[in-house]
Amino acid sequence: METIETEIKNKNALSILRGLEKAKIIKLIKPKTKEKNTPVRHKGAITRERAVELIKKIEQSREEWEERTI
């Protein structure tokens, strides 16, 4: 058995490969990501507006902590 890496150019190629896998001719292996926590992986997790809102709240919280005299 041999493992090779391929680049799929379109959906038709993927469906052909899935058919070969269904016929037990090949086995499709999902690629392992080298970096598990890349920013691209989390892209779109929250909206831009929500991100701006969270940044403002964090800045406000930091200012409140700086004002504290404990």
Protein Blocks (a to p, Z undefined) as FASTA:
>chain_A
ZZdddddfbfklmmmmmmmmmnomaccdddddfblkbfklmgokacfklmmmmmmmmmmm
mmmmmmpcZZ
